Amino acid sequence: MQVPVSPGVPDARPPLSAGARRWLLTVCCLGVLMVMSSMVALNAALGPIATETLATQHQLTWIVDAYTLVMACLLLPSGALGDRYGRRGALLIGLAIFGAASLTPIFIDTPTALIATRAVTGVGAAAILPATLSLLTAAYPAEERNKAIGIWAGACAGSALVGFMGTALLTQFGPWQNIFWSFAGASALLFALGWTIPSSKDAESAPLDYVGVLLIATAVGAFVYGVIEAPRLGWGHPLVYCCLGGGIALALIFGVVELRRTHPLLDIRVFTRPEMLTGSIAMTTLFFAIFGFFFLAMQHLQLVMGYSALRTAMALTPLAVPLLTLAVLTSWYLPRLGLRASIAGGLGILAFGLLSMRNLEVGSPYFDLAWPICVIATGLGLCNAPATSAITGSVPVNKQGVASAINDTTRELGGALGIALAGSVLAAGYSSALAPAVAALPPQVSEPARGSLAQALAIAEQLGTAGQALSTDAKNAFLQAMDTSLLMLGLVVLAAAAFIAVWAPGRDGQQLAALRPTSGRHRLSRRSPRPRSQTFIAG
């Protein structure tokens, strides 16, 4: 099955040789690898950062999350700007901003400065990420597009592992500032390479929808801010409630406004296409589950099993084998299985892997974690690239910047929700499970111990031999709470798999007979604007 490009839009085939397309794919994959690895790179260095900068726990959270928040806000506007003015230009501007912002923490390392520079880095990332995918989908002919998307999606999914491993190596042999040196150097290299690739843009681009830009940026920003703050403040806190509710309300207003505009930022009628809705739900669910999994697995490896940051990263390397293998094989298995079987089956395998991680014990060997990791990676690899293809194939070639931004925004929203919900369930379950074991201890000991496993282990170490029981009880409480979090993640993934098994098109490109509209498969095509040509600009 070849995921179809939006009907009525010519399948532009730029005059690029096979070698030029491979070089473009290489540069774009390096770009997405850098941007996505930066999302997780600082997690393994928070300890040294906190020690040197005296950052509070709340400041540490925002040193990591300011990047995600700003990037999520600006993905759609950045994708539209790339379509209008040129995708290579958007990529180069993003790389310049990303590199300059990455240099700042090397010289100014206060917590406030780190948060601010991470936010500016997110501006650059928002320009880079949609450009990397839209350059590929606009340049590759239809018969090769799924393979290119599969490799890009594999680089994106594997970036977390690269970020963990790179950070662990850099901090193992030097100060945490080395992380920012590496990102600044990578940005400079990619900026130079970016001039060697061709650009593309919408030849008849419509005026930019500034109202839509403001509405969607504010909606996404408010929602993601609420999700990030929820584990700290509580999901019922007025600020969290207002941010989540306000973000949803603004998104609905955005939809109404866009329906009435002649040149919308995003024609939301595209979500009536089964491929687009399938891809969006799948991508959100995938990153919800994967970021939640990483949040739990890293704590288990470091706090329960006692692994160092470097050993933790190495313990997660089995993820890479199924991910990379299935990324390369996308163009082989997707036509044979179709969207429905690929995505629903992949989500089902992913859910099985998450649920198989439950019931680990304090003394469980690494193998008991390694094989579920391989299962999880197989599920992720099976549906990651097809979901991306479904999203980009639902939008005209001349609007691939917006399509890429939709794909990236669903990833960011899913990842933020996965960490927030898994973290909230873990924190509540851990505190409740440990309460009986520390009830007889003084409040100055029991309350911090119930706050987190890391605090409990630090207290247990100070107590010497008397703290051994506290250490064991805290680890058991953590594992009990992790089981609940994994159950929540697994059930959400299973629900998404069940929906997609019914809703998604099959190998023949058709939905189930009961779901097919009687007036034709793609009602959107009747109301879509006339096709516009695609301009390719030599590098």
ChimeraX attribute file (.defattr): number of C-alpha atoms within 10 A of each C-alpha:
attribute: neighborCount
match mode: 1-to-1
recipient: residues
	/A:1	17
	/A:2	22
	/A:3	25
	/A:4	16
	/A:5	19
	/A:6	21
	/A:7	17
	/A:8	14
	/A:9	18
	/A:10	15
	/A:11	20
	/A:12	18
	/A:13	13
	/A:14	18
	/A:15	13
	/A:16	16
	/A:17	9
	/A:18	10
	/A:19	9
	/A:20	15
	/A:21	18
	/A:22	15
	/A:23	15
	/A:24	23
	/A:25	23
	/A:26	14
	/A:27	18
	/A:28	26
	/A:29	24
	/A:30	18
	/A:31	27
	/A:32	24
	/A:33	23
	/A:34	26
	/A:35	24
	/A:36	22
	/A:37	24
	/A:38	27
	/A:39	22
	/A:40	22
	/A:41	24
	/A:42	21
	/A:43	21
	/A:44	23
	/A:45	21
	/A:46	18
	/A:47	13
	/A:48	14
	/A:49	22
	/A:50	15
	/A:51	10
	/A:52	13
	/A:53	14
	/A:54	13
	/A:55	19
	/A:56	12
	/A:57	11
	/A:58	10
	/A:59	16
	/A:60	21
	/A:61	17
	/A:62	22
	/A:63	25
	/A:64	21
	/A:65	23
	/A:66	23
	/A:67	24
	/A:68	30
	/A:69	25
	/A:70	24
	/A:71	29
	/A:72	26
	/A:73	27
	/A:74	25
	/A:75	33
	/A:76	30
	/A:77	26
	/A:78	29
	/A:79	31
	/A:80	32
	/A:81	22
	/A:82	29
	/A:83	30
	/A:84	22
	/A:85	16
	/A:86	24
	/A:87	33
	/A:88	27
	/A:89	20
	/A:90	27
	/A:91	29
	/A:92	23
	/A:93	18
	/A:94	24
	/A:95	29
	/A:96	19
	/A:97	20
	/A:98	28
	/A:99	25
	/A:100	17
	/A:101	24
	/A:102	24
	/A:103	19
	/A:104	18
	/A:105	20
	/A:106	15
	/A:107	9
	/A:108	12
	/A:109	16
	/A:110	15
	/A:111	21
	/A:112	15
	/A:113	15
	/A:114	26
	/A:115	22
	/A:116	19
	/A:117	24
	/A:118	28
	/A:119	23
	/A:120	20
	/A:121	27
	/A:122	30
	/A:123	27
	/A:124	29
	/A:125	33
	/A:126	30
	/A:127	33
	/A:128	33
	/A:129	31
	/A:130	32
	/A:131	36
	/A:132	25
	/A:133	30
	/A:134	28
	/A:135	28
	/A:136	22
	/A:137	25
	/A:138	29
	/A:139	26
	/A:140	25
	/A:141	16
	/A:142	18
	/A:143	10
	/A:144	13
	/A:145	19
	/A:146	30
	/A:147	21
	/A:148	26
	/A:149	28
	/A:150	29
	/A:151	24
	/A:152	27
	/A:153	29
	/A:154	26
	/A:155	25
	/A:156	22
	/A:157	28
	/A:158	22
	/A:159	25
	/A:160	24
	/A:161	21
	/A:162	22
	/A:163	25
	/A:164	26
	/A:165	23
	/A:166	19
	/A:167	27
	/A:168	25
	/A:169	17
	/A:170	17
	/A:171	18
	/A:172	14
	/A:173	9
	/A:174	10
	/A:175	12
	/A:176	22
	/A:177	19
	/A:178	16
	/A:179	25
	/A:180	21
	/A:181	17
	/A:182	18
	/A:183	21
	/A:184	22
	/A:185	14
	/A:186	17
	/A:187	25
	/A:188	18
	/A:189	13
	/A:190	22
	/A:191	20
	/A:192	11
	/A:193	14
	/A:194	21
	/A:195	14
	/A:196	16
	/A:197	18
	/A:198	20
	/A:199	25
	/A:200	27
	/A:201	29
	/A:202	24
	/A:203	16
	/A:204	14
	/A:205	18
	/A:206	14
	/A:207	11
	/A:208	15
	/A:209	17
	/A:210	11
	/A:211	14
	/A:212	22
	/A:213	22
	/A:214	15
	/A:215	20
	/A:216	25
	/A:217	22
	/A:218	18
	/A:219	25
	/A:220	29
	/A:221	22
	/A:222	22
	/A:223	27
	/A:224	28
	/A:225	22
	/A:226	27
	/A:227	24
	/A:228	22
	/A:229	20
	/A:230	23
	/A:231	20
	/A:232	16
	/A:233	13
	/A:234	15
	/A:235	18
	/A:236	10
	/A:237	13
	/A:238	11
	/A:239	16
	/A:240	24
	/A:241	17
	/A:242	15
	/A:243	22
	/A:244	22
	/A:245	16
	/A:246	18
	/A:247	24
	/A:248	16
	/A:249	14
	/A:250	20
	/A:251	20
	/A:252	15
	/A:253	15
	/A:254	23
	/A:255	19
	/A:256	12
	/A:257	14
	/A:258	20
	/A:259	14
	/A:260	10
	/A:261	14
	/A:262	12
	/A:263	15
	/A:264	21
	/A:265	25
	/A:266	23
	/A:267	19
	/A:268	13
	/A:269	15
	/A:270	20
	/A:271	17
	/A:272	13
	/A:273	21
	/A:274	24
	/A:275	29
	/A:276	25
	/A:277	20
	/A:278	28
	/A:279	31
	/A:280	23
	/A:281	18
	/A:282	30
	/A:283	31
	/A:284	24
	/A:285	26
	/A:286	29
	/A:287	24
	/A:288	27
	/A:289	30
	/A:290	23
	/A:291	23
	/A:292	24
	/A:293	22
	/A:294	17
	/A:295	17
	/A:296	22
	/A:297	20
	/A:298	21
	/A:299	18
	/A:300	22
	/A:301	20
	/A:302	16
	/A:303	16
	/A:304	24
	/A:305	17
	/A:306	12
	/A:307	17
	/A:308	15
	/A:309	22
	/A:310	19
	/A:311	15
	/A:312	22
	/A:313	23
	/A:314	15
	/A:315	20
	/A:316	21
	/A:317	16
	/A:318	17
	/A:319	23
	/A:320	20
	/A:321	14
	/A:322	19
	/A:323	26
	/A:324	20
	/A:325	16
	/A:326	24
	/A:327	27
	/A:328	21
	/A:329	17
	/A:330	26
	/A:331	23
	/A:332	13
	/A:333	15
	/A:334	25
	/A:335	18
	/A:336	14
	/A:337	16
	/A:338	21
	/A:339	31
	/A:340	26
	/A:341	21
	/A:342	27
	/A:343	32
	/A:344	28
	/A:345	20
	/A:346	26
	/A:347	34
	/A:348	21
	/A:349	23
	/A:350	32
	/A:351	26
	/A:352	19
	/A:353	23
	/A:354	25
	/A:355	21
	/A:356	21
	/A:357	21
	/A:358	20
	/A:359	14
	/A:360	17
	/A:361	13
	/A:362	15
	/A:363	8
	/A:364	12
	/A:365	11
	/A:366	11
	/A:367	10
	/A:368	15
	/A:369	20
	/A:370	17
	/A:371	16
	/A:372	21
	/A:373	23
	/A:374	21
	/A:375	22
	/A:376	29
	/A:377	26
	/A:378	25
	/A:379	26
	/A:380	30
	/A:381	33
	/A:382	29
	/A:383	32
	/A:384	30
	/A:385	32
	/A:386	32
	/A:387	30
	/A:388	28
	/A:389	31
	/A:390	28
	/A:391	28
	/A:392	32
	/A:393	25
	/A:394	24
	/A:395	24
	/A:396	23
	/A:397	28
	/A:398	28
	/A:399	24
	/A:400	30
	/A:401	37
	/A:402	29
	/A:403	29
	/A:404	27
	/A:405	28
	/A:406	24
	/A:407	27
	/A:408	25
	/A:409	24
	/A:410	22
	/A:411	23
	/A:412	27
	/A:413	22
	/A:414	25
	/A:415	22
	/A:416	26
	/A:417	25
	/A:418	26
	/A:419	23
	/A:420	25
	/A:421	21
	/A:422	26
	/A:423	21
	/A:424	18
	/A:425	18
	/A:426	25
	/A:427	22
	/A:428	14
	/A:429	20
	/A:430	26
	/A:431	21
	/A:432	14
	/A:433	20
	/A:434	25
	/A:435	17
	/A:436	10
	/A:437	16
	/A:438	18
	/A:439	12
	/A:440	10
	/A:441	11
	/A:442	9
	/A:443	11
	/A:444	8
	/A:445	16
	/A:446	19
	/A:447	17
	/A:448	16
	/A:449	25
	/A:450	23
	/A:451	15
	/A:452	16
	/A:453	26
	/A:454	19
	/A:455	16
	/A:456	24
	/A:457	21
	/A:458	14
	/A:459	18
	/A:460	21
	/A:461	15
	/A:462	10
	/A:463	12
	/A:464	9
	/A:465	10
	/A:466	11
	/A:467	17
	/A:468	14
	/A:469	12
	/A:470	23
	/A:471	21
	/A:472	16
	/A:473	21
	/A:474	29
	/A:475	24
	/A:476	20
	/A:477	23
	/A:478	27
	/A:479	24
	/A:480	20
	/A:481	26
	/A:482	28
	/A:483	23
	/A:484	20
	/A:485	25
	/A:486	25
	/A:487	19
	/A:488	18
	/A:489	24
	/A:490	22
	/A:491	15
	/A:492	16
	/A:493	25
	/A:494	20
	/A:495	16
	/A:496	21
	/A:497	27
	/A:498	14
	/A:499	14
	/A:500	24
	/A:501	22
	/A:502	15
	/A:503	20
	/A:504	27
	/A:505	23
	/A:506	19
	/A:507	19
	/A:508	13
	/A:509	19
	/A:510	18
	/A:511	20
	/A:512	13
	/A:513	8
	/A:514	8
	/A:515	14
	/A:516	15
	/A:517	11
	/A:518	9
	/A:519	7
	/A:520	10
	/A:521	15
	/A:522	16
	/A:523	15
	/A:524	17
	/A:525	17
	/A:526	11
	/A:527	9
	/A:528	15
	/A:529	13
	/A:530	10
	/A:531	15
	/A:532	17
	/A:533	18
	/A:534	25
	/A:535	17
	/A:536	22
	/A:537	15
	/A:538	12
	/A:539	11
